[in-house]
């Protein structure tokens, strides 16, 4: 009989234990409200997938208002997001699944349209190639 090690628990150095070694990778579902707040669809999406996997990672969540990268992007840029994030975490942690929040900042990969007129903030003043291509005249 084959021993499926991925079904066994795993203990991290810090003592945290996942019930198995199956991880749901972060997938961009683009379901947040315009202001980055959690939607019922997101809570349902992650809740339906909890329980079987040992760990779930959210889609990327921007950490500053100017870090939003796309419409439907989850935001964690202010305390007003905490109630929705708490509901999301509760849904993700059903049946022993660990919940991981993936954070990011779009930097130069965003644009002023997504940021509602704000100038993107980045370590570089040079626009990303993807953005340059998108805004060139034909």
Secondary structure, DSSP 8 states (H G I E B T S, - for coil): ----GGGS-EE-TTS-EESSS-EE-------S-TTS---HHHHHHHHHHTTTSSEEE---EESSGGG--STT-EE-SSGGGHHHHHHHHHHHTGGG-EEE--EE--GGGS-TTTTTT-----S-SS--HHHHHHHS--
